[in-house]
C-alpha cells in the first residue's frame, strides 16, 4: 500500500509538472557512495536572498533612469548585503547547489556589473558621449571577466584571498562615489572625466592579479570576547552618522589595500634578496 501510494503521488506530481509551461529543475549531485543522486526542485531560502539581490540591482537601474541616483546607489549597497547573506545561509543550512551558484553569479552580474555601470553613466558619463560609453563598458567587461574567472577557479585558490577586486567591492567603490558626491551636491557632469577614470580603474582592478583579503576565514559561529560586540556597535554608530561618505571611504581604503600590500611584499622580497 505504501509503495503504491508513493508511486501514485509521484505520478501525480509528474502530471502536474507536465502541465506547467516551465520545466522542473533536476540536479544530479554525488552521493555518499560516489553514485550520483538526482534531486528535483531548488532550495528556497538561499535563492530568496539571491532573488532579492537581483531585484535590488534592477531597482538601482530603474532609479538611475528616473534620476534618483542616491536611491540607486543605496539599492546597490542593499544588494551587497543580500549577496553576502545568500552564500552564508546556504552554507549554514547545508543547501548549496550548482543551480544556486549559477543563479548567484547571474545576480551578481546585474547588481554589481550592469547596475553600477548604468548608474554612473547616467549620473556623469553621458556628458562624455562615446568616451563615457568606453569608461562604463570597461567597468562592465571587468565585472563579467572577474565573475567568469572566479567561477572557473572555485576550489583552486586560497579562500583567504581574492585574485582581483571582488565585483561587490568594485560596485561599492563606484556606487559610493555616486552616493557621496550626490549628497555633497556635486553634479557628475562637472567632473565626468575624473569619474570615468575611477570607474575604469575599478573595472581594471577586478581583472588584475592583485590579491585582496576575503574575510572568509572569519569564524562567525565561534565565541568572541565581549569587547568585539562593543566594537561592532561602535562601527555601526559611526557609519550611521554619515553613511554615504564613510562607506565610500571604506571601499576606497579596501581598494587601495591590495596594491599597497603587493608593494609592501615586493619591497620586503627585494630587501631580503639584497641582504642575502
Secondary structure as GFF3:
##gff-version 3
##sequence-region A 1 276
A	DSSP	alpha_helix	2	19	.	.	.	ID=ss1
A	DSSP	beta_strand	26	30	.	.	.	ID=ss2
A	DSSP	beta_strand	36	40	.	.	.	ID=ss3
A	DSSP	alpha_helix	44	65	.	.	.	ID=ss4
A	DSSP	alpha_helix	69	92	.	.	.	ID=ss5
A	DSSP	alpha_helix	98	109	.	.	.	ID=ss6
A	DSSP	pi_helix	110	114	.	.	.	ID=ss7
A	DSSP	alpha_helix	115	123	.	.	.	ID=ss8
A	DSSP	three_ten_helix	125	128	.	.	.	ID=ss9
A	DSSP	alpha_helix	130	152	.	.	.	ID=ss10
A	DSSP	beta_strand	161	163	.	.	.	ID=ss11
A	DSSP	alpha_helix	167	183	.	.	.	ID=ss12
A	DSSP	three_ten_helix	188	191	.	.	.	ID=ss13
A	DSSP	alpha_helix	192	206	.	.	.	ID=ss14
A	DSSP	beta_strand	211	213	.	.	.	ID=ss15
A	DSSP	alpha_helix	226	241	.	.	.	ID=ss16
A	DSSP	alpha_helix	243	275	.	.	.	ID=ss17
###
